[in-house]
Amino acid sequence: MKAETAIIGTGQTRTRLKRKDVCYPELLGEACRLALLDAGLPASAIDAVVVGSGPEFFEGVADPELWAAGWTLPGVPVFRVATGGTVGAAATMVADVLCRSGYDTVIAVAGDKLSESAVQYGLSLVYSPLLGRDFAAGAPSAVANQASMYMKRYPDADGHHLARIGVKMRENAMNNPYAQLRLPGLTEEAALRMDWLSTPLRLLDSCPTSDAACALIVQRADLAERRRLPVVYIQAMAAVSDGMNHVDRDWTWPEALRRASQLCYDRAGIATPEIDIMEIYDAFSSQHMIWYEGLGLCGHGEGWQAVERHPGLVSGIPVNPSGGVLSNSSVGASSMIRQAEIVLQLTGRAGDRQIPDVRIGLAHGWGGAIQFHSISILSKERSIDDVRAEK
């Protein structure tokens, strides 16, 4: 079966702790212009705009319908989606659906200016007011609970595994000009001496807060095939959500991630050994162990062993050569950046972070009250059979 849609352009903005030079609409507009330039398209080629933004308590009520036309041309439809940390990937999914339903070329853009947001207060509000608000203290507290539960269930997992991931991701980020946290010479010993954030997480185990945006241009595959510039094909996308109730969920086993990944593998017609590269949403270093298991790359309780053997590599698959969300986190853009990084890898344009001979990539998004997961399977060739023939 051949893919019906393709990604023909990507645009990532500079990522900083604070982007004082732009307001929120300008930041997203910057990403759109970069994506149009990358695709070699004029703004008039865009048939629809999909805007992904974080919760309104980040930037306030930032109505995209009032200013999105400035990125392309007046008269095109504008759609807005909001699904927490998965919103960037969700915006791409909507663009994909629009192209499958009659539009030719759609731009998806997402981002946040977290420097202007009460981030942790806002993230505390996503919990159930009846069952979760009492212990909500932003994302670090929730993920610290998740990590503590995992370590209690699997006592051989400890802070050393978290430090290994934290160091490896910042080492990878040194090769990524878009990354915010590039920390040369960092060691595991230094990581283990850093201040506590929320036990068992230390400062290095957390992502930063960033001002950044990302845009992707999605086009019908039959049109994309005619282009002389490299494109990447969308083989499958899936998103699954657990409920908000934290009481009846096993935080150490991400059922929504397992379902989303299996849906994508089935839709794309691939098995996990065929994946050449992955970009996962690792807002905290402890999540590598848990996400590996949810992605079906190792068994229950084996994620920490994968980290112990080789941080940043699971089942022979390189993970986050970009440095991941641990090195660059704007919430709104983060899951779309995972997709953009896979596009750069599959088109051979990832620079110093390029992994050789990659043809199938997986991008992961995570968000909400630890319950949203999204998966995208992208490929260098339109048909998976063609990918296999090339291998």
MARDOZA-909398 format. One line per field, with one value per residue: residue in three letters; x, y, z of N, C-alpha, C in turn. Coordinates in pm, whole numbers. Layout:
res = ALA;...
nc1 = X;...
nc2 = Y;...
nc3 = Z;...
cac1 = X;...
cac2 = Y;...
cac3 = Z;...
cc1 = X;...
cc2 = Y;...
cc3 = Z;...
This chain:
res = MET;LYS;ALA;GLU;THR;ALA;ILE;ILE;GLY;THR;GLY;GLN;THR;ARG;THR;ARG;LEU;LYS;ARG;LYS;ASP;VAL;CYS;TYR;PRO;GLU;LEU;LEU;GLY;GLU;ALA;CYS;ARG;LEU;ALA;LEU;LEU;ASP;ALA;GLY;LEU;PRO;ALA;SER;ALA;ILE;ASP;ALA;VAL;VAL;VAL;GLY;SER;GLY;PRO;GLU;PHE;PHE;GLU;GLY;VAL;ALA;ASP;PRO;GLU;LEU;TRP;ALA;ALA;GLY;TRP;THR;LEU;PRO;GLY;VAL;PRO;VAL;PHE;ARG;VAL;ALA;THR;GLY;GLY;THR;VAL;GLY;ALA;ALA;ALA;THR;MET;VAL;ALA;ASP;VAL;LEU;CYS;ARG;SER;GLY;TYR;ASP;THR;VAL;ILE;ALA;VAL;ALA;GLY;ASP;LYS;LEU;SER;GLU;SER;ALA;VAL;GLN;TYR;GLY;LEU;SER;LEU;VAL;TYR;SER;PRO;LEU;LEU;GLY;ARG;ASP;PHE;ALA;ALA;GLY;ALA;PRO;SER;ALA;VAL;ALA;ASN;GLN;ALA;SER;MET;TYR;MET;LYS;ARG;TYR;PRO;ASP;ALA;ASP;GLY;HIS;HIS;LEU;ALA;ARG;ILE;GLY;VAL;LYS;MET;ARG;GLU;ASN;ALA;MET;ASN;ASN;PRO;TYR;ALA;GLN;LEU;ARG;LEU;PRO;GLY;LEU;THR;GLU;GLU;ALA;ALA;LEU;ARG;MET;ASP;TRP;LEU;SER;THR;PRO;LEU;ARG;LEU;LEU;ASP;SER;CYS;PRO;THR;SER;ASP;ALA;ALA;CYS;ALA;LEU;ILE;VAL;GLN;ARG;ALA;ASP;LEU;ALA;GLU;ARG;ARG;ARG;LEU;PRO;VAL;VAL;TYR;ILE;GLN;ALA;MET;ALA;ALA;VAL;SER;ASP;GLY;MET;ASN;HIS;VAL;ASP;ARG;ASP;TRP;THR;TRP;PRO;GLU;ALA;LEU;ARG;ARG;ALA;SER;GLN;LEU;CYS;TYR;ASP;ARG;ALA;GLY;ILE;ALA;THR;PRO;GLU;ILE;ASP;ILE;MET;GLU;ILE;TYR;ASP;ALA;PHE;SER;SER;GLN;HIS;MET;ILE;TRP;TYR;GLU;GLY;LEU;GLY;LEU;CYS;GLY;HIS;GLY;GLU;GLY;TRP;GLN;ALA;VAL;GLU;ARG;HIS;PRO;GLY;LEU;VAL;SER;GLY;ILE;PRO;VAL;ASN;PRO;SER;GLY;GLY;VAL;LEU;SER;ASN;SER;SER;VAL;GLY;ALA;SER;SER;MET;ILE;ARG;GLN;ALA;GLU;ILE;VAL;LEU;GLN;LEU;THR;GLY;ARG;ALA;GLY;ASP;ARG;GLN;ILE;PRO;ASP;VAL;ARG;ILE;GLY;LEU;ALA;HIS;GLY;TRP;GLY;GLY;ALA;ILE;GLN;PHE;HIS;SER;ILE;SER;ILE;LEU;SER;LYS;GLU;ARG;SER;ILE;ASP;ASP;VAL;ARG;ALA;GLU;LYS
nc1 = 84;48;159;-60;-12;241;524;656;802;982;1003;1188;1214;1464;1559;1519;1561;1427;1259;1276;1257;1037;677;409;239;420;631;524;466;723;817;644;722;982;928;789;993;1172;1024;1012;794;544;345;90;38;-68;-345;-486;-469;-342;-341;-162;-172;-62;-223;-458;-383;-117;-26;-238;-554;-500;-604;-603;-748;-755;-510;-377;-405;-216;16;-6;-226;-513;-838;-803;-901;-883;-778;-791;-621;-588;-413;-250;82;96;9;143;199;-65;-164;-31;-148;-412;-367;-280;-517;-681;-555;-604;-869;-930;-797;-504;-248;-135;-53;84;127;287;352;498;539;695;829;666;472;286;395;414;210;-5;9;-60;-330;-439;-505;-751;-1003;-1131;-1003;-729;-614;-522;-263;-126;145;253;434;686;636;436;564;775;641;561;813;908;728;791;1056;1017;876;1061;1338;1608;1640;1757;1879;2115;2060;1887;2062;2242;2088;2022;2274;2353;2156;2206;2458;2405;2263;2459;2521;2311;2187;1947;1888;1830;1958;2280;2536;2856;3101;2970;2918;2820;2868;2868;2605;2468;2524;2377;2116;1815;1509;1246;1213;1250;1391;1647;1790;1903;1751;1527;1344;1408;1238;1109;1109;973;890;739;689;521;476;224;137;-60;33;60;108;338;523;604;783;1112;1262;1360;1125;919;729;408;330;168;-40;-133;-330;-389;-576;-570;-796;-865;-851;-632;-619;-699;-512;-217;76;327;305;239;-45;-192;11;109;-108;-138;108;99;-124;-21;197;54;-108;84;201;437;704;859;1147;1201;1216;1427;1510;1428;1238;1153;920;1067;1033;1132;1408;1360;1152;1239;1293;1034;883;1015;929;651;642;687;941;1089;1044;810;943;1201;1305;1489;1711;1781;1866;2084;2253;2304;2266;2033;1999;1799;1704;1872;1803;1863;1793;1655;1868;1875;1883;1645;1340;1440;1637;1521;1230;918;661;408;529;686;619;576;827;963;864;959;1234;1266;1197;1412;1620;1547;1567;1831;1940;2024;2259;2531;2415;2320;2204;2327;2192;1904;1562;1304;1121;1019;806;720;470;372;149;-87;-246;-47;-163;-207;-98;81;168;375;455;699;841;1107;1051;758;615;614;708;887;1076;1174;1285;1495;1652
nc2 = -119;226;539;815;1077;1335;1490;1793;2012;2170;2374;2511;2727;2941;2835;2945;3039;3275;3454;3754;3911;3866;3848;3622;3551;3631;3457;3204;3268;3300;3035;2932;3073;2976;2706;2727;2832;2618;2426;2541;2690;2937;3149;3152;2896;2749;2581;2553;2618;2481;2524;2456;2490;2543;2506;2769;2907;2941;3137;3308;3405;3343;3407;3230;3264;3531;3616;3427;3434;3610;3467;3324;3357;3573;3427;3152;2848;2817;2609;2509;2325;2165;1978;1955;1847;1686;1838;1950;1728;1651;1862;1816;1573;1654;1814;1613;1460;1650;1676;1424;1443;1614;1866;2015;2114;2174;2367;2307;2437;2495;2600;2764;3035;2998;3153;3357;3254;3104;2830;2582;2618;2632;2375;2223;2253;2078;1842;1617;1784;1662;1419;1438;1689;1749;1649;1759;1926;2064;1950;1824;1708;1519;1343;1265;1110;906;802;717;514;333;267;152;-76;-200;-253;-247;-37;292;618;642;546;739;957;875;887;1161;1283;1172;1271;1547;1546;1459;1684;1870;1852;1966;2248;2371;2315;2403;2347;2286;2123;2103;1856;1737;1508;1186;1173;1441;1501;1351;1492;1717;1949;1841;1807;1699;1430;1113;1279;1482;1807;1789;1594;1698;1867;2188;2511;2662;2905;2857;2750;2541;2431;2236;2130;1968;1758;1622;1296;1223;1464;1544;1357;1450;1646;1789;1826;1665;1455;1332;1052;999;727;624;740;781;836;804;814;794;796;1079;1008;941;750;489;407;251;392;314;165;256;239;372;457;211;113;312;296;31;44;213;61;-152;-21;89;-142;-257;-400;-362;-405;-295;-25;252;477;686;948;1046;1176;1304;1450;1419;1243;993;890;763;491;396;466;317;59;85;136;-109;-204;-337;-569;-568;-396;-397;-172;-13;-174;-154;111;89;-75;75;402;597;421;163;-166;-169;64;403;667;980;1153;1423;1529;1550;1628;1685;1865;2078;2237;2345;2282;2325;2307;2082;1802;1818;1896;1659;1511;1673;1643;1374;1391;1546;1365;1147;1262;1313;1550;1627;1721;1735;1558;1352;1026;743;580;564;486;442;606;685;900;1037;1161;1316;1403;1607;1498;1296;1126;1143;1015;1009;875;870;729;756;757;712;634;608;369;103;-143;-66;56;-165;-305;-138;-166
nc3 = 0;-78;56;123;174;225;383;299;370;636;929;1183;1459;1611;1932;2254;2600;2644;2399;2330;2112;1955;1942;2038;1805;1603;1645;1572;1309;1208;1204;1010;780;749;693;449;292;302;165;-78;-167;-248;-34;-132;-216;-14;116;352;705;1003;1342;1628;1970;2307;2632;2719;2944;2920;2716;2736;2593;2289;1999;1712;1479;1434;1346;1192;916;831;796;565;317;316;347;347;515;871;1129;1468;1718;2037;2251;2476;2547;2322;2114;1891;1726;1692;1539;1299;1236;1184;959;786;762;639;390;292;249;43;27;-115;-22;298;582;899;1220;1532;1869;2159;2393;2656;2835;2899;3054;3324;3385;3541;3728;3553;3436;3653;3660;3481;3595;3731;3905;4115;4176;4138;4185;4439;4478;4272;4136;3921;3626;3703;3960;3908;3726;3883;4070;3896;3820;4071;4133;3930;3998;4245;4174;4010;4146;4071;3901;3912;4022;3876;3622;3527;3525;3328;3095;3096;3061;2813;2635;2647;2545;2282;2203;2156;1892;1766;1628;1690;1951;2292;2540;2550;2673;2722;2812;3026;3294;3432;3703;3777;3714;3905;4130;4122;4222;4390;4219;4230;4417;4262;4087;3961;3884;3624;3514;3404;3144;2984;2997;2712;2445;2143;1808;1556;1221;976;640;477;209;-62;-162;-433;-558;-424;-511;-757;-713;-717;-496;-185;-13;258;346;494;665;869;1137;1477;1770;2114;2415;2768;3054;3276;3539;3787;3981;3911;3727;3600;3639;3567;3344;3033;2893;2694;2522;2437;2293;2095;1958;1864;1698;1501;1401;1290;1100;931;849;949;1151;1474;1451;1203;1224;1194;1328;1608;1757;2063;2305;2556;2821;3073;3212;3324;3180;2952;3009;3063;2837;2637;2695;2662;2389;2289;2253;2432;2707;2990;3262;3160;3052;3196;3180;2912;2907;3077;2928;2693;2677;2498;2292;2184;2140;1924;1791;1726;1954;1980;1852;1830;2080;2203;2390;2635;2585;2466;2496;2430;2481;2314;2056;2080;2024;1750;1665;1706;1490;1281;1313;1246;977;879;926;757;510;491;593;845;944;1172;1345;1201;1133;971;676;719;687;775;1021;1360;1539;1851;2072;2382;2646;2837;3141;3193;3007;2730;2421;2116;1795;1510;1200;967;636;396;138;-72;-61;172;91;-108;51;191;-22;-90;131
cac1 = 0;125;117;-145;33;385;573;744;879;987;1060;1207;1271;1567;1501;1587;1484;1338;1267;1221;1250;911;559;365;205;541;709;465;484;862;825;573;807;1093;875;762;1123;1226;947;1020;658;491;235;-35;19;-128;-491;-546;-374;-378;-264;-160;-122;-76;-340;-469;-319;23;-13;-365;-643;-431;-699;-532;-829;-737;-381;-316;-405;-94;125;-26;-310;-651;-933;-787;-957;-790;-826;-711;-629;-518;-408;-135;213;85;-63;216;170;-208;-180;12;-251;-525;-322;-281;-657;-731;-501;-671;-1011;-954;-703;-377;-130;-179;56;56;225;261;460;464;637;682;888;558;365;296;389;383;75;-98;9;-130;-474;-489;-546;-891;-1023;-1185;-920;-587;-563;-461;-118;-69;241;321;481;790;580;365;659;850;557;571;946;917;652;867;1173;971;840;1183;1436;1740;1641;1787;1919;2224;2002;1837;2177;2299;2005;2037;2404;2354;2073;2275;2569;2345;2221;2574;2521;2183;2187;1818;1871;1852;2056;2398;2622;2977;3179;2886;2943;2718;2899;2819;2458;2420;2548;2289;2009;1691;1393;1140;1269;1394;1440;1735;1774;1939;1651;1412;1358;1400;1123;1163;1029;1004;777;775;585;537;385;176;82;-100;152;74;170;472;611;650;881;1254;1318;1329;1004;905;591;338;276;61;-45;-235;-330;-475;-580;-628;-881;-796;-847;-501;-628;-714;-418;-82;163;450;275;160;-134;-226;125;116;-215;-109;219;56;-210;65;269;-41;-150;198;242;576;737;953;1285;1217;1234;1569;1540;1313;1239;1047;893;1130;1039;1211;1495;1301;1051;1299;1271;892;837;1068;842;523;659;703;1080;1140;936;782;1055;1330;1350;1610;1823;1821;1942;2211;2339;2347;2169;2010;1990;1714;1683;1953;1748;1904;1683;1676;1997;1861;1886;1511;1272;1528;1727;1446;1090;823;532;330;605;777;590;596;972;1001;834;1050;1367;1263;1201;1550;1701;1514;1610;1976;1972;2032;2390;2620;2338;2265;2225;2335;2107;1773;1454;1176;1137;903;801;629;428;312;96;-200;-215;22;-255;-213;18;64;276;380;552;736;935;1177;983;613;568;699;774;1002;1176;1235;1367;1617;1736
cac2 = 0;348;651;912;1213;1350;1615;1850;2124;2185;2499;2523;2855;2939;2803;3014;3052;3387;3520;3888;3983;3836;3812;3485;3532;3644;3335;3102;3312;3271;2893;2913;3124;2882;2586;2762;2843;2482;2355;2612;2726;3067;3139;3131;2753;2687;2573;2556;2634;2415;2584;2383;2574;2489;2557;2914;2970;2969;3268;3378;3370;3382;3360;3218;3307;3674;3653;3320;3469;3684;3377;3275;3456;3576;3346;3008;2806;2803;2514;2511;2206;2179;1850;1955;1822;1620;1926;1965;1609;1654;1957;1746;1473;1723;1849;1488;1426;1747;1641;1301;1471;1704;1976;1977;2149;2230;2394;2289;2512;2488;2658;2835;3122;2961;3258;3449;3168;3040;2696;2474;2643;2592;2230;2165;2263;1974;1725;1611;1862;1576;1304;1457;1823;1760;1623;1817;2034;2078;1828;1750;1627;1404;1248;1210;999;799;742;648;389;241;221;62;-203;-259;-191;-230;94;397;749;632;530;871;1041;830;943;1306;1317;1133;1362;1677;1519;1462;1821;1947;1846;2020;2394;2418;2278;2508;2303;2217;2128;2025;1802;1692;1369;1127;1210;1578;1496;1295;1590;1832;1965;1767;1878;1630;1295;1090;1360;1595;1916;1747;1498;1772;1952;2331;2580;2723;2978;2797;2709;2451;2420;2132;2141;1837;1764;1495;1223;1223;1592;1546;1272;1523;1747;1755;1832;1543;1456;1218;1006;965;592;603;823;737;900;734;882;735;890;1171;953;884;647;354;384;209;493;254;97;350;163;453;452;78;103;403;243;-90;90;265;-50;-227;61;102;-274;-281;-451;-271;-412;-220;117;287;591;731;1070;1031;1294;1275;1569;1383;1131;866;842;675;351;362;476;203;-56;113;128;-249;-228;-431;-618;-501;-393;-411;-43;31;-254;-94;231;45;-126;182;511;653;314;55;-268;-129;184;529;743;1123;1213;1569;1571;1531;1734;1719;1973;2181;2207;2457;2215;2326;2263;1971;1678;1842;1894;1518;1475;1748;1583;1251;1434;1584;1242;1065;1333;1330;1691;1648;1776;1656;1457;1258;882;692;471;556;489;446;671;696;1019;1015;1276;1285;1524;1598;1450;1170;1030;1153;967;1005;810;890;648;826;677;778;594;612;235;28;-247;-3;73;-297;-339;-58;-220
cac3 = 0;-88;141;55;205;246;442;196;423;782;978;1328;1498;1714;2062;2363;2723;2618;2269;2352;1984;1886;2020;2008;1663;1521;1661;1486;1171;1171;1169;883;670;731;628;309;227;289;63;-206;-205;-208;62;-205;-241;104;108;486;816;1128;1450;1754;2078;2440;2704;2714;3058;2886;2652;2738;2482;2166;1898;1584;1366;1416;1287;1113;774;802;761;428;249;366;273;367;643;983;1229;1590;1802;2165;2323;2565;2487;2191;2022;1765;1645;1659;1428;1178;1206;1122;824;711;732;542;258;247;225;-69;18;-177;57;427;675;1042;1299;1676;1948;2282;2458;2797;2917;2936;3106;3456;3328;3635;3779;3447;3420;3767;3638;3390;3672;3772;4028;4220;4212;4116;4211;4572;4475;4151;4158;3793;3562;3777;4069;3851;3669;3997;4119;3797;3831;4200;4120;3845;4072;4351;4111;3955;4236;4010;3834;4010;3971;3779;3489;3489;3493;3200;2989;3097;3002;2672;2556;2634;2452;2148;2172;2110;1746;1718;1641;1741;2091;2391;2639;2498;2791;2694;2922;3137;3334;3518;3841;3796;3711;4032;4237;4104;4321;4369;4164;4303;4426;4242;3975;3984;3788;3489;3466;3354;3027;3013;2938;2590;2347;2013;1724;1447;1119;874;527;434;73;-122;-206;-578;-593;-367;-592;-875;-672;-728;-362;-108;70;348;336;618;654;967;1256;1573;1901;2211;2544;2888;3127;3367;3673;3817;4083;3857;3618;3634;3579;3517;3218;2953;2806;2576;2431;2377;2193;1983;1880;1793;1588;1394;1339;1208;986;840;805;984;1283;1538;1401;1078;1255;1190;1415;1686;1837;2163;2387;2684;2905;3190;3176;3370;3086;2852;3049;3057;2697;2561;2718;2600;2244;2250;2216;2532;2790;3117;3356;3091;2999;3265;3130;2784;2941;3135;2820;2602;2676;2365;2193;2234;2036;1809;1728;1788;2013;2003;1819;1841;2220;2254;2465;2746;2545;2393;2528;2430;2495;2192;1939;2109;1952;1608;1644;1692;1351;1195;1322;1166;836;848;921;641;388;495;615;989;980;1257;1419;1102;1147;834;623;785;589;847;1150;1449;1623;1963;2150;2512;2707;2928;3275;3165;2945;2584;2345;1970;1722;1365;1127;844;556;286;14;-60;-27;264;11;-172;157;215;-139;-83;240
cc1 = 88;68;36;-99;183;412;678;826;872;1046;1067;1267;1392;1498;1584;1499;1383;1364;1200;1198;1119;799;514;324;327;627;656;477;624;878;757;658;924;1047;846;892;1183;1155;958;885;627;376;103;-62;-52;-280;-559;-434;-428;-285;-276;-102;-146;-199;-340;-407;-168;38;-136;-449;-582;-510;-632;-614;-811;-608;-319;-311;-280;23;115;-101;-448;-740;-917;-847;-849;-854;-733;-732;-551;-526;-284;-5;208;30;10;191;24;-234;-139;-90;-372;-489;-323;-423;-715;-681;-565;-816;-1035;-862;-572;-259;-175;-56;6;164;186;378;407;576;624;745;782;444;393;285;344;248;-28;-106;-60;-281;-528;-536;-694;-910;-1076;-1084;-770;-530;-489;-310;-52;24;323;368;587;735;512;462;749;772;567;704;962;844;728;985;1134;937;963;1302;1575;1750;1665;1832;2032;2170;1947;1953;2239;2221;2024;2166;2405;2273;2139;2399;2519;2311;2336;2581;2397;2179;2055;1803;1902;1962;2166;2507;2747;3044;3099;2913;2829;2742;2847;2666;2402;2446;2455;2175;1888;1585;1267;1180;1185;1455;1531;1720;1800;1836;1530;1445;1360;1263;1176;1059;1066;876;830;658;621;436;353;109;37;22;170;133;315;570;669;760;1023;1322;1279;1203;1005;757;535;274;160;74;-154;-219;-430;-466;-635;-721;-799;-778;-712;-509;-628;-619;-282;15;291;430;184;73;-171;-113;133;11;-185;2;177;-37;-126;143;177;-81;-39;242;387;586;845;1097;1309;1236;1384;1607;1413;1341;1123;1036;943;1143;1122;1288;1437;1206;1109;1269;1127;840;892;976;706;527;678;844;1152;1023;913;905;1191;1383;1477;1732;1873;1905;2079;2307;2392;2244;2156;2007;1906;1681;1757;1907;1799;1783;1728;1818;1995;1884;1749;1452;1355;1621;1653;1298;1005;680;458;402;672;747;599;745;1023;977;932;1189;1374;1268;1343;1640;1674;1553;1760;2022;1986;2169;2471;2546;2279;2303;2226;2230;1975;1663;1315;1201;1007;916;690;594;360;258;-22;-157;-158;-71;-263;-85;-15;187;262;487;575;839;994;1111;833;555;666;772;895;1114;1249;1325;1499;1712;1804
cc2 = 125;457;751;1055;1214;1483;1671;1967;2130;2321;2500;2659;2835;2915;2868;3009;3164;3441;3657;3964;3961;3816;3673;3466;3541;3519;3224;3139;3287;3126;2866;2959;3030;2755;2611;2773;2705;2405;2420;2653;2870;3047;3109;2984;2682;2696;2583;2565;2560;2468;2497;2471;2507;2546;2710;2982;2985;3110;3355;3334;3424;3329;3350;3267;3457;3708;3545;3353;3546;3596;3328;3381;3457;3486;3197;2970;2786;2710;2521;2382;2231;2047;1843;1931;1752;1712;1946;1849;1606;1749;1892;1641;1536;1764;1727;1450;1522;1715;1514;1328;1578;1824;1927;1995;2223;2254;2377;2361;2504;2550;2725;2931;3097;3064;3356;3374;3126;2890;2591;2493;2596;2442;2160;2163;2155;1850;1732;1689;1778;1474;1329;1589;1833;1737;1683;1932;2052;1945;1754;1660;1502;1299;1189;1094;879;725;664;515;286;183;130;-75;-275;-198;-173;-99;201;525;745;617;662;961;1003;889;1095;1352;1287;1230;1499;1664;1522;1605;1907;1950;1909;2172;2450;2395;2396;2470;2223;2233;2044;1974;1753;1544;1318;1165;1350;1582;1448;1386;1710;1832;1879;1860;1829;1483;1194;1172;1472;1695;1871;1650;1565;1847;2098;2385;2666;2808;2924;2764;2620;2447;2308;2157;2002;1852;1625;1427;1225;1354;1596;1464;1346;1624;1696;1756;1706;1561;1331;1181;966;828;568;704;769;815;828;808;791;838;978;1113;885;762;507;326;341;303;432;180;187;278;241;453;317;64;190;348;119;-56;137;154;-128;-149;75;-32;-304;-346;-361;-285;-333;-70;147;397;634;866;1060;1158;1265;1401;1546;1255;997;807;756;529;309;366;361;82;-36;105;-15;-285;-316;-468;-534;-508;-406;-279;5;-47;-200;30;193;-4;-14;293;571;550;202;-38;-230;-3;309;610;887;1171;1365;1619;1567;1652;1774;1836;2090;2155;2332;2407;2211;2270;2128;1843;1696;1845;1751;1472;1545;1688;1452;1286;1470;1461;1163;1131;1363;1472;1724;1695;1681;1549;1351;1114;822;585;455;572;490;506;680;824;1001;1148;1233;1413;1497;1559;1308;1073;1040;1098;968;942;843;798;716;743;758;750;592;477;168;-84;-191;21;-58;-337;-264;-111;-349
cc3 = 0;3;59;76;231;315;347;247;574;817;1129;1358;1588;1848;2171;2487;2708;2478;2283;2221;1910;1986;1975;1861;1571;1529;1571;1339;1120;1129;1035;765;643;660;481;231;203;178;-74;-259;-169;-110;-8;-234;-127;97;244;589;938;1237;1574;1862;2212;2509;2710;2835;3036;2830;2667;2619;2354;2048;1761;1466;1338;1343;1200;965;735;764;618;349;312;281;291;502;748;1086;1351;1668;1930;2240;2412;2490;2353;2083;1889;1671;1603;1543;1297;1137;1137;979;733;669;628;401;204;207;118;-81;-42;-82;182;514;818;1119;1446;1750;2073;2319;2609;2890;2966;3004;3250;3433;3430;3702;3677;3431;3538;3745;3546;3466;3707;3902;4143;4269;4200;4160;4344;4568;4353;4187;4031;3740;3643;3886;4015;3800;3778;4059;4026;3810;3961;4195;4038;3923;4188;4292;4060;4029;4177;3931;3940;3941;3871;3637;3438;3448;3359;3083;2981;3031;2853;2587;2541;2547;2308;2107;2124;1957;1683;1736;1694;1890;2183;2489;2571;2604;2768;2822;3041;3166;3421;3664;3872;3799;3844;4151;4226;4205;4286;4310;4235;4302;4348;4127;4024;3871;3645;3430;3404;3226;3070;2974;2824;2520;2210;1939;1613;1349;1022;763;476;298;28;-183;-357;-628;-544;-449;-711;-842;-690;-592;-283;-23;158;352;473;600;750;1080;1347;1702;1990;2344;2652;2953;3219;3506;3698;3908;4023;3740;3672;3564;3521;3385;3133;2850;2680;2474;2363;2267;2071;1896;1802;1677;1470;1324;1245;1084;883;784;833;1121;1342;1488;1272;1101;1263;1288;1487;1750;1934;2246;2529;2767;3030;3158;3217;3267;2975;2885;3027;2913;2612;2573;2650;2448;2195;2211;2318;2622;2914;3207;3292;3037;3064;3218;2996;2809;2996;3028;2733;2603;2536;2255;2253;2119;1908;1739;1799;1834;2035;1974;1826;1982;2284;2325;2586;2713;2481;2415;2530;2445;2362;2072;1958;2032;1801;1573;1632;1548;1256;1196;1244;1017;796;837;793;509;389;521;763;1036;1066;1337;1326;1135;1006;803;699;680;652;985;1227;1530;1727;2029;2278;2574;2798;3067;3265;3092;2793;2523;2197;1908;1574;1308;991;769;442;152;36;-17;68;189;-61;-72;182;100;-136;24;197
